[in-house]
Amino acid sequence: MNKPKDKKSIAVHFGEFLDQDKFEELESILEDNCEYLIADQVVYGNEKICSMYRKAMMDGREKFDVLNWGKSRVTEITNQDFDILFTDNFVHNGIAHQYCCKQRVSVNKSFRIFRIQHFEIKEERVKLDKYLKQVGLK
């Protein structure tokens, strides 16, 4: 990766690396002691965080007949915080579904991510749960 021009470019890379399952590249832009807040847990460390993303990808590919990531979209919130909207496209038992969630990354002066926060979009979670029941995965 070339030297970043600004903090937003790090957020864009974060989204692209996850969109393309590039976990080694992802790890390189996370601080060693990065924190990831998801649901009621906090995970510390770039290696553990990347392992979680990798496991989620592998679990999803095992669970669904087809799983494709969409193209993430980045919105600047402050000069260090960026929201990334992710889209997952599933097919199972011939039925397609699209699911969206949001993550906020915080980028420091060294152009590395020091915090990731995962946000469920309530309506999306409700639709996903309904879909999982419909296709027999819940």
N, C-alpha and C positions, 0 to 999 in steps of 0.2 A: 504494500500500500504506500502511495506517495505521502509525503508530509502533508498533514491536513492544513487547509486554508483558514478554517473557522470551526467553531464548535458544532454548528449545524451539520457540517459534513461528517462528523463522527456519528451523529444520530442517524444520518442517511445510511452510512456504512453499516451501523448496527442493524437497521431494518433489512438492508440488502443481504447481509451475511446470514440472518435468520431465514429470509426468503429462499436462500439457496443452500441451506444446511452447511454453511462454511464455519464450522465450530472452532477450528484452529485460528482462523482470521478473527472471529468474534473474540476469542480469548485475548488476542493481542491488543484489543482496544479497551479492555476492562482493567481497572486497577486490580492489583493482586488481592486487595482486601475489599473489593467491591461488595456491596450488599444488595440483595434481591429480596424485595418484600412482595410476597404473594399469599393471598388469603390471610391466615393468621400465623404465618411463619416467616422467618427471616433466614436467608441462606447467605453465608459469607464466603467470599473467595472466588476468583475468576474460574478456577478449575471446577469447583463444585457447581457453579452456576451453569457453565457450559455443559457439564455432565447432565444436569437436569433438562436443559434444552434438547440435548441429544437423545435422552431417554424418552422424552415426550414425543419426539419425532418418530423414534423406532416403535413406541407403543401405538401411535396413531397409524402408522403404516401396517402394523399387524392387525389392528382392529377393523379398519375400513378396507373396502375393496379398492378404492382409489382415494388418495389424499394428495392434494396439490396446494401449495401456498400461493396466495395472490401476491400482488406487488404492494409493499407497505407504503404508507404515506406519512410524512413527517410534518408536524406543525410546531413552530417555535412558541413556547410559553413565556420564558424569560431568556436572558442572555446565557443561561446555563442549562435550562430545562426544556425538553422537547418531548412532545407526545407522538407516539408512533401507532398508527392504526394498522392492525394486521388482519388479513382475511384468509381463512382456511376454507378450502373447497373439498367436500366429502362426497363420496358415492358409496352406498352400501345397499345390497339387495336391490340394485337398480334405481334407488331413490337418491337424488342429489340434494345437498344442503350447503349453504354458505354461512359461515360463522365469523363474527368480527369481535376482536378484543383490543384493548389499548394498553400500551406500556409507556411509562414516562421514564426517560433516561436523564441523568444529571451528569454534565461534562465539566471537568475541572480545567484549570489553566494549562495543564500538561496535555490537554486534548485526549483524556482518558475518561471513561465512564466510571463513576464512583458509586452510583446508586441506580437501581432499576426498580420501578414500582409497577406491579401488574394490576390493572383495573378491569373487572368484569363489567360488561354493559348488560344491565339487568334484563332487558328485553331479549338480547342475544342469547343469554344463558337459558331463559325460559324456552325460547324456540329450539335451542340445541337439545335440551332435556326432552322436549316433546318429540323431536326427530329421533333421538336415541331409542326412545320407547317404541316409536313407529317401526324402526328397522330391527328391533329385537336386541339392541345392545344395552338395554337398561331394564 
